[in-house]
């Protein structure tokens, strides 16, 4: 049977961000795939190095709107690692509350989009309607529905008011029945099951080999979660369960994320009920020379930040590794052998976030020439001129 090339992207209705996937198919069956990234670079790491340690928090908060707490959580922990200090106890609880609120709205956003990809817009609308309730809660707690600006090196910027706690807990309790209905819809609907069960399977062995993270790994039975493995914040002070499933297909990734929402609600409620008193900021005055690392279990998996200081008031190096960087390669292990109609939902099942992942590649030629940004622009102009001459004949 003849092989056909099917391009998906760089711009595609089912991709929120520009990426390019080239599928090689025989009939309806995918036999190979090539992934091209690099369409969405914004120079966040370099911008961070031009800001003070405090200002950088706002810059990296804008790496991604859905991960706008995940990156500050990891970054502030990296800066605190350099200083050798920890945030006050109350700040740890507040950080955990905000992080879990973000996890809920991120998982609901994904569940809605997954329903949309499958042509099941009822799930889409229910999930996003439920997500609005969470965004309202985040607005009560932080003043913002996204980009909460709560984190800073040494603690948090704003406290949670005692009078806000009862209405937030009441609102959290009110979404549980709708969430159960959503879970039941996924479990009972034959169309959803036909499109997701046994589709895009990532085996446990492949998840380990690819170093998959977050729900992508846990849906394949790999119990990997920074909140449990290396506890931080208030995660070791309250009772909660790490959710894992064993089949590794799209269905398990859907169910796992819904079950994680229930756990996040539990974490938020316990933190709010047991919020300790005291300060919310360690009041770090300066950062000594040194290196620090910070991690956080983001909705998609471990977010990793590396920060180096030379003793001035700004980082001299800031490196970010987002979970999609690790999870995206698993696409090749899950889509080959599947039908082309399932290719997009299999990709969506890892909940990719490309704006978190993208980096600029600096090229070397013959090992002796290092190309900076200006050199790359010159190369681009030279190539454009060659193409122009070729077209002109």
Beta strands, then each sheet from edge to edge (+ up, - down):
strand 1: 3-8
strand 2: 20-26
strand 3: 29-36
strand 4: 151-152
strand 5: 155-156
strand 6: 290-298
strand 7: 301-309
strand 8: 315-321
strand 9: 364-365
strand 10: 369-370
sheet 1: 1+ 2- 3+
sheet 2: 4+ 5-
sheet 3: 6+ 7- 8+
sheet 4: 9+ 10-
end
